[in-house]
Each structure stands twice: as structure tokens, then as C-alpha cells.
């Protein structure tokens, strides 16, 4: 089977062994009837279409590409994309994001606590 897709963002696409891409189930399917295809690097061509300029905490490598894959039909996941997304991708992403933000908040709190302790040791409060 073959797939050509203009993907505005593929994180670490140049370095991946596989890229998972969504596509319409067939040419007559509505745009909401999606499947997922595992595109092995050896079966996939990536044509760069944009560069990635990071901003703030978005320190990823996610430029755009035209993805062209010609691979075996066995790389087509047997479950529709809506099920894959709702049962695995979305929950896993939200747990990951929550963990990252909790770690950032915990590190900031520890840094503030250390600064307060350091200041308190330098300027002791006299007892009356």
C-alpha cells in the first residue's frame, strides 16, 4: 500500500525507525474515518517542507514534511484510529504531560525552599 501525506509536524521524523501516520480508510471514506499506518523508515521518504523554530518549552525537533510511504498492508493497524486515540494515545499523553508539569512544579518549589532557607540562615531572627 502507499500513502502520501503533507504533515506540518513530525517530531523527530528524520531520526525515527517508524512514523505512525493517520489516513482516510480509503479514497471514498469520509475524512473522519481514519486508520493508522506504521511507516518503517526503509519504506518511507520524507521531503522537508518547513523548519522548526523552538519557542519557550516547545524544545522539540518537529519540522514539516511530505511523507511518502510504500509499505506492506501488514503495517496497517487493525483498529480504527478513533479507538487507538481514545484508548491509548490521549490517556498516555495526558499522564505524560501531567508528570512533566508536576516535575517542573516540584523542582521550582524545591528551588524556592532552598533559597528561603539560605536567606534565613544568613539573617537570623532575634528572639525577644
Secondary structure, DSSP 8 states (H G I E B T S, - for coil): -EEEEEES--TTGGG-SEEEEEEESSTTS-TT-EEEEEEEGGGEEEEE-------TT-------EEEEEE--GGGB-SS-HHHHIIIIIHHHHHHHHHHHHHHHHHHHHHHHHHHHHHHHHHS-----
